[in-house]
Amino acid sequence: MKKMKHNKIITGLLIMFSAAIITSCSDSYLNVKPKGESLESNYYSTPAEAYAGLVAAYSALNTEAANTYCNPLGPENSASDDCYAGGGGPSDMNQWQAMNDMNQLTPAQMPVDMWNVNFVGVKQCNLILSKIDGVPGLSEANKSRYTAEAKFLRADYYFNLVLWFGNVPLFTTPQTTAELYAAKQATPAEVYAQIEKDLTEAIPNLPVTVPTSENGRATMGAAEALLGKVYLYEKKYTEAATILKDVNGTPGETSRFGYHLLANYGEIFDPNNKFNSESIFEVQKTSTQNYDWGAWGQFKSDVYSIMVGPRGYARTGDNSTAPNYLSGWSFNPITPDLVHAFVKNGVYDPRYKYTIYNLDSLVEAGQCTYAKNQCYDATGYFMVKYAPLLQYTSTVGVKELNFDQDLILIRLADTYLMEAEALVMSNTDLTRAQELLDAVRSRVGLPSVPVTMDNIKKERRLELATEGVRYFDLVRWGDAPSVLDNMENGFSKHFTAGKNEVLPIPLAELTNTQMVQNPGY
């Protein structure tokens, strides 16, 4: 991997507010000019300035680089049994390596920006919420919508924080520096209660749909889907099933929000098919902003694509059938364990070809070459969903830094399977649970299987492979210790029950504050 340029940042809770550009809407939003650090003290005097504050609240969703490169897919996939950390060696992106083998995970060796970025998002949400009532000329309709969007975003940021860290301080208003240093951690239950409150209050005031020009802004369906996911993690299965039913509608048909499963599984992650009918919560990336290495910390494009591409890659000959990749940095190679999960009785699941490339077989066939000896934890298997395909490279800036592959955080097949899980765990309406599972399988031509938790677990792994949800699924089910300590082909991961369910609190957050370290660290 090329050496990434690092800017110094101060502790996550003390980062100065800046109105970053919106990052989950159309290119017109993506190209809004940042307003700078003066925003907090003298802004919010017009409706346009209120909108700019809302723009800032979205920015943490799309942060690709802060202290380190910090797309969440990297640590999420590295921690799971879908992928290894990979890269160029055991110290390349050392935080991802620590997530890969949690025996190495310490407060000094962990993805600190998972803390920093989400708390910056919380701060931006709290600021707009504290200012919104006093903006002259802001219509009641926009005030209501902006408030709902900020609460939705705050709920999402805090959900990320409670999943990753468990014990975090809970802020719902802007804090002074002295208050930040004096803050103590809330319990996970208190954080979840605030998340529920924010989403419940936001849902009625969010639009059912948005025009194309506003793609990426929060909708009622996205908020309901997130709340259903929150309930599932709290093991509130009845509540989860109820609200997810509203999101999903009749299995296999179009829901009231316009969601329906795509007929072609391979089109879900096609950059030419953004915000498709299966996408519920999506963060848009842009390839038009001409980024180079001097723009560290400003990227609103997708850098993860080049991270997962094979090193030294080249097609062989003009008629090669190998994928047309841009050579990458070989992070998150696919585990043999995931490959084997896609094969039953010698037959590959139809989703395999849209999830995994077997490059070694193509090398053997003379279709391509790559520098396998430079790929750490090399398996020969590489990711498809975020692959750095040449056809999607930018014509401006540094190609590696300007992919426009969106990050889909929640999609319909995910909510189908979450509702099915909630129904099975609550032992209610198993007929509907069966219909939901069948719809996900029939979309790719697979027959029905009984709706059991074991089959739902298998389906979630294959349907959502490499999308960053597997690790949290394993933790939620209590399966992480057994699964992550029993991988195949000599590549072992480690997970200590009672410790690794959450990450350590970053060391900088403990210095001269009232916070305490998570157990075991």
C-alpha positions in Angstrom: 0.0 0.0 0.0 1.3 3.5 -0.7 2.2 5.5 2.3 -0.8 7.5 3.4 -0.2 11.1 4.6 -1.4 11.6 8.1 -2.6 14.8 9.6 -2.5 15.2 13.4 -5.8 15.3 15.1 -6.7 16.0 18.7 -8.7 13.7 20.8 -12.0 12.6 19.3 -14.3 14.2 21.8 -12.4 17.5 21.5 -12.2 17.9 17.7 -13.1 21.4 16.6 -16.4 21.7 14.8 -16.1 22.2 11.0 -19.0 22.2 8.5 -17.9 19.5 6.2 -19.6 18.9 2.9 -22.6 16.7 2.7 -21.6 13.2 1.8 -24.6 11.0 1.2 -26.5 12.9 -1.4 -26.2 13.7 -5.1 -23.1 15.3 -6.6 -24.7 18.8 -6.1 -24.5 18.2 -2.4 -21.1 16.5 -2.6 -19.6 19.7 -4.1 -20.9 22.2 -1.5 -18.0 24.3 -0.3 -17.0 23.8 3.4 -17.8 26.8 5.6 -14.9 26.5 8.1 -14.6 26.7 11.8 -16.4 30.0 12.3 -19.7 28.3 11.7 -20.4 27.4 15.4 -20.1 31.0 16.7 -21.7 33.1 14.1 -23.6 30.9 11.7 -27.3 29.9 11.7 -28.7 33.3 11.0 -30.5 32.3 7.7 -32.2 29.2 6.3 -29.3 28.6 4.0 -26.9 28.5 7.0 -29.2 26.1 8.8 -29.1 23.8 5.8 -25.3 24.0 5.8 -25.3 22.9 9.4 -27.4 19.9 8.5 -24.9 19.2 5.7 -22.2 19.1 8.3 -24.2 16.6 10.4 -24.1 14.1 7.5 -20.3 14.4 6.9 -19.1 11.8 9.3 -21.1 9.1 7.4 -18.6 9.5 4.5 -15.3 10.1 6.3 -12.7 8.0 4.5 -9.6 9.4 6.2 -8.9 11.1 9.5 -6.0 10.0 11.7 -5.7 6.8 9.5 -7.7 5.4 6.6 -11.0 4.6 8.3 -13.7 3.2 6.0 -15.6 1.0 8.5 -15.6 -2.0 6.1 -11.9 -2.5 6.7 -12.1 -3.3 10.5 -15.6 -4.9 10.2 -14.5 -7.4 7.5 -11.1 -7.9 9.1 -12.7 -9.0 12.4 -15.1 -11.5 10.7 -14.6 -14.9 9.3 -15.3 -13.6 5.8 -11.9 -11.9 5.3 -8.4 -11.5 6.7 -6.8 -8.1 7.2 -4.3 -8.7 4.4 -2.4 -5.9 2.9 1.3 -5.9 2.3 2.5 -7.3 5.7 1.7 -7.8 9.4 2.1 -4.1 10.2 0.2 -2.8 7.2 -2.9 -1.0 8.6 -2.0 -2.4 12.0 -5.4 -1.5 13.4 -7.0 -3.9 10.9 -4.4 -6.5 11.8 -5.4 -6.2 15.4 -9.0 -6.6 14.5 -8.1 -9.7 12.4 -6.5 -11.4 15.5 -7.9 -9.9 18.6 -5.1 -11.3 20.7 -3.2 -8.3 19.4 -6.0 -5.8 20.2 -4.9 -3.2 22.8 -6.0 0.4 23.6 -3.0 1.5 21.6 -3.5 -0.8 18.7 -7.1 -0.4 17.6 -9.1 1.6 15.0 -9.2 4.8 17.0 -11.2 6.7 14.3 -14.2 4.5 14.9 -14.5 6.5 18.0 -13.3 9.9 16.7 -15.4 10.0 13.5 -18.7 9.0 15.2 -18.3 11.5 18.0 -17.6 14.2 15.5 -20.9 13.2 13.9 -22.6 13.4 17.3 -21.2 16.8 17.9 -22.4 18.1 14.6 -25.9 16.7 15.2 -26.1 18.3 18.7 -25.0 21.6 17.3 -27.7 21.8 14.6 -30.3 20.6 17.1 -29.3 23.3 19.5 -29.5 26.1 16.9 -32.5 25.0 14.8 -35.2 26.8 16.9 -33.5 30.2 16.6 -33.0 30.4 12.8 -34.9 33.4 11.4 -37.0 32.6 8.4 -36.7 28.8 8.5 -40.0 27.3 7.5 -41.7 24.9 10.0 -41.6 22.2 7.4 -37.8 22.5 7.0 -37.3 22.9 10.7 -39.2 19.7 11.3 -37.4 17.8 8.6 -33.9 19.0 9.6 -34.6 18.1 13.2 -35.7 14.6 12.2 -32.6 14.1 10.0 -30.2 15.2 12.8 -31.9 12.9 15.3 -31.7 10.0 12.8 -28.0 10.7 12.2 -27.3 11.0 15.9 -29.0 7.7 16.5 -26.8 6.1 13.8 -23.6 7.5 15.1 -24.5 6.3 18.7 -25.5 2.9 17.4 -22.0 2.6 15.9 -20.4 3.7 19.1 -22.4 1.4 21.4 -21.7 -1.6 19.1 -18.0 -0.9 18.9 -17.3 0.3 22.4 -20.3 -0.5 24.7 -19.5 2.1 27.4 -19.4 5.6 25.9 -20.4 9.1 27.1 -23.8 10.2 26.1 -24.1 13.8 24.8 -27.4 15.3 23.5 -26.3 18.9 23.7 -23.1 20.8 22.7 -20.4 20.4 25.4 -17.7 22.8 26.7 -14.2 21.5 26.9 -14.5 21.3 30.7 -17.7 19.3 30.4 -16.0 16.9 28.0 -13.2 16.2 30.4 -15.7 15.7 33.2 -18.0 13.3 31.3 -18.5 9.8 32.5 -19.6 6.9 30.4 -23.3 5.9 30.1 -24.4 2.4 30.3 -25.2 0.6 27.0 -28.9 0.5 28.1 -28.9 4.3 28.5 -27.4 4.8 25.1 -29.9 2.4 23.5 -32.7 4.3 25.1 -31.5 7.5 23.6 -31.1 5.9 20.2 -34.7 4.6 20.4 -36.0 8.0 21.4 -34.2 9.8 18.6 -35.5 7.4 15.9 -39.0 7.3 17.3 -39.2 11.1 17.3 -37.6 11.3 13.8 -39.7 8.8 11.9 -43.0 10.8 11.7 -41.2 13.8 10.3 -39.1 12.2 7.6 -40.2 11.9 4.0 -41.5 8.5 2.7 -39.4 9.0 -0.4 -37.0 11.7 -1.7 -36.4 12.9 -5.3 -33.3 11.7 -7.0 -31.6 15.1 -6.3 -31.8 14.3 -2.6 -30.7 10.6 -2.7 -28.9 9.8 0.5 -30.9 12.0 2.8 -32.7 10.3 5.6 -36.1 8.8 4.9 -38.8 7.3 7.0 -38.0 3.8 5.7 -34.3 4.2 6.6 -35.2 5.3 10.1 -37.6 2.4 10.6 -35.0 0.0 9.3 -32.4 1.3 11.7 -34.8 1.2 14.6 -35.7 -2.4 13.8 -32.0 -3.3 13.7 -31.5 -1.6 17.1 -34.4 -3.5 18.6 -32.9 -6.8 17.2 -29.6 -6.1 18.9 -31.4 -5.3 22.2 -33.2 -8.6 21.8 -36.6 -6.8 21.7 -37.8 -9.2 19.1 -41.5 -8.3 19.1 -40.7 -4.7 18.6 -38.1 -5.5 15.9 -40.5 -7.7 13.9 -43.3 -5.1 14.1 -41.4 -2.2 12.7 -39.4 -4.2 10.2 -42.7 -5.6 8.8 -43.6 -2.0 7.9 -40.3 -1.6 6.1 -40.6 -4.9 4.3 -44.2 -5.1 3.4 -45.3 -8.3 1.7 -42.3 -10.5 1.0 -41.4 -10.5 -2.7 -43.6 -7.5 -3.4 -42.9 -3.7 -3.5 -43.3 -2.1 0.0 -45.0 1.1 0.7 -41.6 2.8 0.6 -40.9 1.5 -2.9 -38.4 -1.1 -1.8 -38.3 -4.5 -3.6 -35.7 -7.1 -4.2 -33.8 -6.7 -7.4 -34.3 -9.6 -9.8 -30.5 -9.7 -10.5 -28.4 -10.0 -7.4 -25.3 -8.8 -9.3 -26.8 -5.4 -9.9 -27.1 -4.4 -6.2 -23.5 -3.1 -6.0 -23.2 -1.9 -9.5 -22.0 1.8 -9.4 -24.3 2.4 -12.4 -27.3 1.3 -10.3 -27.0 3.5 -7.2 -29.9 4.0 -4.9 -31.7 1.1 -6.5 -35.0 -0.3 -5.1 -33.2 -2.6 -2.7 -31.1 0.2 -1.1 -32.6 1.5 2.2 -29.6 3.4 3.7 -26.8 4.3 1.3 -23.8 6.7 1.5 -22.9 8.1 -1.8 -19.3 8.5 -3.0 -18.1 10.8 -5.7 -15.3 10.4 -8.3 -15.5 14.1 -9.5 -13.6 16.0 -6.9 -10.1 15.5 -8.2 -8.5 14.1 -5.0 -4.8 13.5 -4.7 -2.6 12.5 -1.7 -2.5 16.1 -0.6 -6.2 16.0 0.2 -5.8 13.6 3.1 -8.8 13.8 5.4 -11.0 15.3 2.7 -11.9 12.3 0.6 -15.6 11.8 -0.2 -14.8 9.2 -2.7 -14.4 5.4 -2.1 -10.8 4.4 -1.3 -11.9 0.9 -0.1 -12.1 -0.4 -3.6 -8.4 0.1 -4.3 -7.6 -1.3 -0.8 -9.2 -4.7 -1.7 -7.7 -5.1 -5.2 -4.9 -7.5 -5.7 -1.3 -6.2 -5.8 0.6 -6.2 -9.0 -2.5 -7.2 -11.0 -2.5 -7.4 -14.8 -4.7 -9.2 -17.3 -2.8 -11.5 -19.8 -3.5 -10.8 -23.4 -6.2 -8.9 -25.2 -8.8 -11.7 -24.9 -8.4 -12.3 -21.2 -11.6 -13.4 -19.3 -10.1 -12.1 -16.0 -11.7 -9.1 -14.3 -10.5 -5.8 -15.5 -9.0 -4.6 -12.2 -6.9 -1.6 -11.3 -4.0 -3.1 -9.3 -4.6 -2.5 -5.6 -3.2 -3.2 -2.1 -4.6 -6.7 -1.4 -6.5 -5.9 1.8 -9.4 -8.1 3.1 -8.6 -11.3 1.0 -11.5 -13.8 1.3 -11.0 -16.7 3.7 -11.2 -20.3 2.5 -13.9 -20.7 5.2 -16.2 -18.3 3.3 -15.4 -20.0 0.0 -16.4 -23.4 1.4 -19.6 -21.9 2.9 -20.7 -21.1 -0.7 -20.4 -24.8 -1.8 -22.9 -27.4 -1.0 -22.6 -31.0 -2.4 -20.2 -29.6 -5.0 -22.5 -26.9 -6.2 -21.8 -23.2 -5.8 -24.4 -20.9 -4.4 -25.5 -18.5 -7.3 -24.2 -15.5 -5.3 -20.7 -16.8 -5.3 -19.7 -15.2 -8.6 -21.0 -11.9 -7.4 -19.0 -12.1 -4.1 -15.6 -13.9 -4.8 -13.0 -14.0 -7.5 -10.7 -17.0 -7.6 -7.7 -15.3 -9.1 -5.4 -18.3 -8.6 -7.5 -20.3 -11.0 -7.4 -17.5 -13.6 -3.6 -17.3 -13.1 -3.3 -21.0 -13.8 -5.5 -20.6 -16.9 -3.1 -17.9 -18.2 -5.7 -15.1 -17.9 -4.0 -12.8 -15.4 -1.0 -12.4 -13.1 -0.7 -10.8 -9.6 2.0 -10.4 -7.0 0.7 -13.1 -4.6 4.0 -13.2 -2.7 3.4 -9.5 -1.8 -0.1 -10.2 -0.5 -0.2 -10.8 3.2 -2.5 -13.7 4.3 -2.9 -14.5 0.6 -5.6 -17.0 -0.2 -6.1 -16.4 -4.0 -9.6 -15.3 -3.4 -10.6 -11.6 -3.7 -13.7 -9.5 -3.2 -16.1 -8.7 -6.0 -18.6 -6.3 -4.4 -16.1 -3.5 -3.9 -13.6 -4.5 -6.5 -11.5 -1.7 -8.2 -12.8 -2.2 -11.8 -11.1 0.0 -14.3 -14.4 1.0 -15.9 -15.3 2.9 -12.7 -12.0 4.7 -12.3 -12.0 8.5 -12.3 -10.7 10.7 -15.2 -9.5 13.3 -12.7 -7.1 13.2 -9.7 -5.4 10.1 -8.5 -7.4 7.1 -9.7 -6.8 5.1 -6.5 -8.5 7.8 -4.4 -11.5 8.6 -6.6 -13.7 5.5 -6.9 -17.5 6.2 -6.7 -18.6 2.9 -5.3 -21.3 3.7 -2.7 -21.5 2.2 0.7 -24.8 0.5 1.3 -25.4 0.3 5.0 -28.8 -1.3 5.0 -30.6 -3.1 2.2 -33.9 -5.0 1.8 -32.6 -8.5 1.9 -30.9 -7.6 5.2 -34.2 -6.3 6.7 -36.1 -9.4 5.4 -33.6 -11.6 7.3 -33.6 -9.4 10.4 -37.4 -9.7 10.5 -37.3 -13.4 10.0 -34.8 -13.7 12.9 -37.0 -11.6 15.1 -40.0 -13.7 14.3 -38.2 -17.0 15.0 -36.7 -15.7 18.2 -40.0 -14.5 19.5 -41.8 -17.7 18.1 -44.4 -15.6 16.4 -45.8 -15.8 12.8 -43.4 -18.4 11.6 -45.4 -18.5 8.3 -44.3 -15.0 7.5 -40.8 -15.7 8.7 -40.7 -18.6 6.2 -42.0 -16.3 3.4 -39.2 -13.8 4.1 -36.5 -16.4 4.0 -37.9 -17.9 0.9 -38.0 -14.5 -0.9 -34.3 -14.0 -0.3 -33.5 -17.4 -1.6 -35.9 -17.5 -4.5 -34.5 -14.2 -5.9 -31.3 -16.2 -6.7 -33.1 -19.4 -7.8 -32.6 -21.4 -4.5 -35.3 -23.7 -3.1 -37.0 -23.2 0.2 -35.4 -24.4 3.4 -37.0 -24.6 6.9 -37.0 -21.2 8.7 -34.7 -22.1 11.6 -32.1 -19.8 13.3 -29.4 -22.1 11.8 -30.7 -21.5 8.3 -31.2 -17.8 8.8 -27.6 -17.5 10.0 -26.3 -19.4 7.0 -28.4 -17.2 4.7 -27.2 -14.0 6.2 -23.6 -15.0 5.8 -24.0 -15.8 2.1 -26.4 -13.0 1.2 -24.4 -10.3 3.0 -20.9 -11.6 2.7 -18.1 -8.9 2.8 -20.7 -6.1 3.5 -19.5 -5.5 7.1 -22.3 -7.1 9.0 -20.9 -10.6 9.7 -18.8 -9.7 12.7 -21.6 -8.0 14.5 -24.0 -10.9 13.6 -21.6 -13.3 15.3 -21.3 -11.1 18.4 -25.1 -10.7 18.6 -25.7 -14.5 18.4 -23.0 -15.3 20.9 -21.2 -17.3 18.2 -18.0 -15.2 17.9 -15.8 -17.2 20.3 -16.4 -20.6 18.7 -16.5 -19.4 15.1 -13.5 -17.1 15.1 -11.3 -19.6 16.9 -12.1 -22.5 14.5 -11.2 -21.3 11.0 -9.8 -23.6 8.4 -6.4 -24.0 6.6 -4.2 -22.9 9.4 -5.4 -19.2 9.5 -6.8 -18.8 13.0 -8.5 -15.8 14.5 -9.1 -15.3 18.2 -12.0 -13.9 20.2 -12.1 -13.8 24.0 -15.7 -14.0 25.4 -16.4 -11.3 27.9 -13.8 -9.0 26.4 -13.8 -8.8 22.7 -17.5 -8.1 22.3 -16.4 -4.4 22.4 -13.2 -2.6 21.6 -11.0 -0.9 24.1 -11.5 2.8 24.8 -8.8 4.8 23.0 -5.9 5.7 25.3 -6.2 9.4 24.5 -9.8 9.4 25.8 -8.8 8.2 29.2 -6.1 10.8 29.9 -7.3 13.4 32.4 -10.9 12.3 32.0 -13.5 10.5 34.1 -13.8 7.6 31.7 -12.6 4.1 32.5 -11.3 1.3 30.3 -13.5 -1.5 29.1 -13.0 -4.9 31.0 -10.1 -7.1 29.9 -8.1 -4.3 28.3 
